[in-house]
Amino acid sequence: MQLIVINLAFISCEKTEVEPKEYSVIVTNSYFERIDSVNLSTYVLKSIEISKSSIEINLNKGNYPFTFISASGLGFESTVAIKGLRENLQIIVNENGEITIE
């Protein structure tokens, strides 16, 4: 009987995880050359050198258009989903131009 009471008390104290209202997002350049421009939603980010990150921007949960142009003029387009339980997100452009979110 005591075990049931202890178990019920433990269950009632469990935390419910809530998604943040706003996410802090940075873009990191792991591409093989400088990224000259990045557009994320309505934000236009300045040039990002190799192995560097952009300034932080704040976005609400949702899907956003993401485009960037490399130093040699190659253009890339995608849609990124900003969501999850972590408040700080990092969009990484890898050496192949693929985009991941961590």
N, C-alpha and C positions, 0 to 999 in steps of 0.2 A: 504494500500500500504506500509506504513512504517513497519507494522508487517511482511510482506513478506521479506522486505530487511533485517530486524533484524534477522529473521529466517535463511535466506541464509548466513548471516555473521556468525551466530552461527554454522551452519553445516560445513562451510568451515574451522572453527577453531578446529574441533574435532580432537582428537589425534588418530592416527592409532597405535595400539599396535603391537609390533614386538617381535617375540621370540628371546631370547638371542642366541648368537653364541655358547656360552659355559655355562654349568651348573655346579655350585658348589654342590657336593653331599656328604652327610655324612650318615653313617649307625648307627642307634640307636638300642641298645639291650634292648627290653622289654620282652624278653624270660625269662623263669623261672630259667635259669642257664647261666653261662658264655658261650660265643661263642668263640671257640678256633681259628677258621680261617674263613675268608670271602674272596671269590673270586668274584670280580665284573669286568667284561670285562677282561682286562689284569692285573688288580690291585690285589694284594694279601694284605689284611689288617691284622694287628696283632689282637691278642685276644681282645675281647670287654667284659668288665665286665657288670653285670646286671645294668640296668638304666644308662649306659654310652654310649658315642658315639665315632665313629672312627675319624680318621683324615679326613680332607676334601680332596676330589679328584675332578678333573675337567673332565667332559665328554661332548661330543657333543651330539646333539639330535640323538636318535636312540634306538634300542632294544638291551639289553645287557644280557648275561647269568649271573645269580647270584646264588652262592652256598655258604652254610655255614655248618660248623660242630660244634655241641654243645660239651660242656665239657664231656658229657657222651658218645660221639661218634656217635650221630644221625646225619645223613646227610640230607640236604634239597637242592632242586634245583628249580629254577624258571627262568623266563625271566622278566626283568623290562624294562619299556618304559620310557626313559628320554625324556621329552617334556613339552610343556606348556609355559606360559608367565612368570612364576616365575623363577628367576635366581638361587635361593638357594632351593635345594630339600633335603628332609630327607627321607631315606628308613628306615622304622620301622619294626623290627621283633617282632611280638606280642607274648604273653604268649603261644599261640598255634602253633607257628612257621609260622604263616601267615605273608605275606609281604604286606605292604601298602606304598604308596608314598605320602608325604604331602609337 
